[in-house]
């Protein structure tokens, strides 16, 4: 009989924590899980899932316009933010229930409480004011939105957490940031009819992606009427009355708006967790430092997901959670593979990307060929929309291996999930060429690009 109350105690019931806990329980471990907010974590409760539902909602804004070219006319089109929020909340409640059931069915004990670490094997449950012990502790507390507190009036802005529960849809929104959340929410609000201005500090948005993606998304956002201001920061936010805020920018101008939205990144949620009591080493931004098996500097304490700030994506947290359970509870040491992870930005139109961006490939490989096409998708020949679609293949000219694939356009996220199999498997450009096209689709361009791209030098 173990001297501890549990074999595993997980702090945080998000994607990584739940997967690890369920798998460990299935291998016979006695598992306890503490969650201070709602089981399901950021992805399910206030991230990917409700965001995608908002994306669907806002895409109708464009679809009604596009439909005219196909003969449709609607006398009156109305949108109810209240209905959207209610329906979204019902769906999130349903998913939350499924997550709770799954954990319980696996045999885990769930504690609705904030939990902190007292020492290498002891957890304090604040709601019950008592301690529990565990042979292993898993930190899976995720991350939290960060705002720049050096900006006077920063507290007048909201983050993605609040955006899912706004009582009313604002008329005008100013978004800070040029990453995933900034772009996705700017497009959501615009599709729902808001005036949107996005303020980004760098040269162009989505800077971690291939440059062609940044340029295309920027141009599509502008085409949809989003004002994009680059190389600027918020310097102050003031309440100017009547529900209005004034945002002062570093370029000397200002914008008056109903809502200021901070989307300048997320930080690992380790503050106040008591990790220092156990001697757990933290790295940049408070991330738990872990080895390839997600073990922290303390033998009995592990961490998975965004709290480790490796690759902050739900499917990666799930993989890390599964690898942890395999390693610690199934006697099968397993590392997570971080190569060729497909990524999507649910902008409108969306982005799908896997593998090397052109600039990364040119840095790593001697000879790189680029194939790319930028066209008006068939749908828009009748819709009248000027929307364009970009597809790009990055190829190692010496081995013919496809190193990366990047798409902006309708269906990009769905396409890239399938393409990621080919790119991860190391398929060659010739394999793409040998595959018969499926007509008429946009995706057929991916197997019919024959001409190497020659930049106009
Ligand atoms: P990102 O890291 O994607 O973007 C943060 C943005 O804020 C960047 O443009 C960054 O600029 C900018 N920024 C950082 N610091 C400042 C500052 N002090 N002042 C002004 N701007 C600043 O973070 P997000 O919050 O958008 O998303 C967090 C994470 O969540 C992502 O990394 C992603 O892993 C995940 N996510 C994934 C989604 C998906 O898969 N579709 C959707 C949403 C989130 P710079 O580029 O110059 O550094």
Boltz pocket constraint, residues with backbone or C-beta under 6 A from the ligand:
constraints:
  - pocket:
      binder: B
      contacts: [[A, 148], [A, 176], [A, 177], [A, 178], [A, 179], [A, 180], [A, 181], [A, 182], [A, 184], [A, 199], [A, 200], [A, 201], [A, 202], [A, 204], [A, 206], [A, 207], [A, 232], [A, 233], [A, 263], [A, 264], [A, 265], [A, 266], [A, 311], [A, 312], [A, 313], [A, 343], [A, 344], [A, 345], [A, 346]]
      max_distance: 6.0
